[in-house]
Amino acid sequence: MNQERVRAGDVLTGTVTEVGDSGVSVRLDEVGEELDGFVGALDLSWRDFGPASVRVGERVSAEVLRVNPAKRRVWLSLAATENPELWAFLKGLRPGQRLSGTVASLETFGVFVALDDGPAHPVFPGVGFLTMPELSWRWFQDPAEIVAVGQRITCEFLVFDTSNGEARLSLRATQPDPFREFARDFAVGQVVRGPVTKVLPFGVFVRVAEGIEGLVREPDQEFPVGAEVTVAIREIDPDRRRVTLVLYKDHLYIGRRDRTDA
């Protein structure tokens, strides 16, 4: 096989020539000396993580992830041929596709979901995985505030995580974005009232709507968490999803410069 004909998705065979901490080098049968095969440590196996799972001289079959002819290198995945049914299922998913399943496990780093369709994962309790930010638009500390083990959910597929054999999912993508609603319904200069939710050295955060918190920078007095304060909206930044506030007192914006000072 000529190196120009090697494409992502091809399955190549070869012999392991070197095992290191970062991965495994493979002399490929099909391209000889034209291209060097390499399997990164995270692409070796979804069962036994790390280069110790293979030995020098071992014959392997791996799927091509990407090719760099300029560097004469082919990046490979042994996990693809170790779990062909699951690999094929995950490769067939498309961003934005809706997937349903059952919450299988809550972890400090995210949530595993056992999908209704496709094979089971060889190691993890579910093929679907939700990182913490993708659980909800609103702020939370514990995933148990959002979902529970055994709960049925429908999520949006984001990407195939080839390193772990996971379908990365988003639950919040299936829900209305509260910031868009806030930006539509509120305006700069509008006065609102809400509780202080966080106190930091540089200011306090105030909840101005469900799921929306704005920052008051360096207020002129101390406020404990839970204190109700009246603020005015100084800025709404949809790109950064950020709301800036100023204290509102005696019909004046506290801390606002007069327009003549600009």
N, C-alpha and C positions, 0 to 999 in steps of 0.2 A: 504494500500500500504506500503510495506516494504521500509525503507529508502534507501537500496541498489538499489532499482528499480526506484528511482527518478532520472530523467535525464533532461538535458537542453532541452527545447522545450516542456516539459510536461506542461499541464494546470492544476493548482491546485486551490481548493477553500478553504476559511477559513474566520476567523473573526478578524477584526482589534482589537488588544488588547492595543496598545500604539501608540501615535502620538508624534513625537519629531521633532526637527529642522533638524536632519540628515535623517529622514525617518520614516517609519511606520512598526511596528511589527505585524505579523499575526500568529494566531494559526491555523495551517493547519488541515483540516478535515482528509486528507488521511493518515497522518503519526503521528497524535496525539502528544505525548510528545517527539517523537524521534528526530524531527528536528524543529528548529525555523525558521519561514518565516520572511523575511525582504525585504521591498521595499525602496530603496534609494530615496531621495528627487527628483532626476532627472529622476527616472523611474516611477513616479506616473501618470503623465499625460502630453501629449503634448499640452493640451488646458489650463489647470489651473496648473501652476507650483507651487510647494511647498506642504508641508504636510497638509495645510489647506483644500485641496480638498477632504479629507476623514475624517471620524469621528470614535471614539472608538465605537465598537459594530457593525459597518457596515460590511455587508457580501460582500466579494470581490472574484473575479476570476482573477488569474494572471498566466503569463507564467514563467517557471523556466529559469533563465539566467545561473546560475551555482550553484553547490552544493559543500559544504565543510563538509564531514562527520566528520572529526576530530574536527571541531568547532560546529558541529551539527547545521549548518545554511544553509538555502536555500535563495539565492538572487532571487528576483522576479521582474517582470515588469507588472504593471497594464496597462501601455500604450499599451502593446501588445494586450490585450483583448479589450481595448477601441477602437483600430483601427486595427482590424484583417486583413482587406484587404491590407492596406498599410504595415503592419508588414510583412505579407506573401510575398508581392512584394519585400521588401527590403532584407528579409532573402534569397530570391531566387537569388539575384545578386552575381556575383563572381568577385574577384579582377582581374583587367585587362580587364573586359568586357567594350565594347564601348557603351556609352549612348548618345543619341542626345536630344536636347531640345532648349529652347529659354531663353535667359537671362531675368530674371524677375525683378531683383532689384540689385542695387549696394549699398553696405554698406561700412562703414569704416573698418569693420572686415572681409569682404568677399563678395561673389556674390551668389545670389540665382538663380537657374536654374529650370524652369518649364519643366519637362521631357516629352517627347512624349508618353512614355509608363508608365503604372501604375496610381494609383489614385492620386488625389490632396492632398496636405498637409492640415490638419485641421486648421493650424495657419499661417504658413509661405507662402510667395508667390511662393515657389517652393520646391519640394522634394530634388532636387539636390543642393549641396552647395560646393563652391570653396573657400578654405582659400586663403589668399593673396599669400603665397609662391607657391601655385599650379596653379596660373594664368599664369605665364610666367617664362622662364629661365632668362630673362633679368631683370635688376633692374628697379623699377618704384615706384612712390609714390601714385598714384591714380589709382584704378581699371579701371577708365574711359580711361586710356591710353591703356588698353588692350582690353576691350570689351565694348559694349554699350547695353542698355536696348532694347530688341526686336531683338537682333542679334541671329542668329542661330549658335550653336556650337556643336561639338562632343567632349566628354571628356572620360577619362578612370575612371572606378569605382575603388575606393580605399578601402572603408570600410563602413559598416552600423553603423552610429552613433545612438545607441539605445536611448540615452538620449534625443535627439531632433527629432528623426524620420526622419533622413536625409541620403541621399546617398552622402557621401563625394567623391568628384570628383577631377580629375586633368586634366587641359587643357594642361599644359606644357608636360605631359607624351605623348601626341599625336604629339609633335613637336620634331625636332632634337635637341639634347643637344649641345649647342654651345661650352661647355667646352670640350666635347669629340673631336669635330672637331678642336678646338684650340690645344689640346694636340697632335693631329695627325699631324697638319700642321706646328706647331712651335716647336722650340727646345731651350734648355738652351743655352745661349750665343748669341741668335739671337737678332739683334738690330731692334727696332720698334719705331714708333713715334705716339703720340696720345695726346689728351687733358686731362688736370687735371679735374677730375669730383668731387672730394671731398677733402677738406683740414681739417685734424684732428690734434690734438696735437702730435700724434706719427708718422705722415707722411702724404703722399698724395696718392690718388688713381688716376691712369691713365688708360684711356680706350685704350687697345691695340688691340682690335678686337670687332666686333659687339657683344654686350652682355657680354664682358669679360673685367674686370677691375683688375689691379694688384696694389700692394702696394709698394711704395717707402718709406722705413722707414727713418725718420729723415734726409731729404735732406739737403744739405749744403747751400741751399738758399730758400727763400720763393717763392712760386708759387701761383698765384691766380687761382680760378676756371676758366677753359676755356683756360688757357695757354697751348701752344703746347710744349711738351718736348720730347727729345729723350732718350730712356731707353733701357737697355739690360735685357733680361729675365734671372733671377738668379735661379729660381726654379719653376717647375710646379708640383703641388701636386694634382693628380686626386682624391684621397680619400677625401681630405678636400676641393676640388674644389677651390684651392687657387693658385694665381700666385704672386710670389715675384719678384720685379724689383729693378734695381740699375740705377742711372743716368749714361748716356753715354756722355762723353765729351772728345774731342781731342783724340779720338780713345782709350780711357781708361775707364774702369769701375770705376766710382767715388765711393769710399767707399769699393771696393773689396780688401780683404787682398791678399798679394802676396802669392803664393803657398808655398814659403819657410817658411812662418809664421805659417803654419798649423801644 
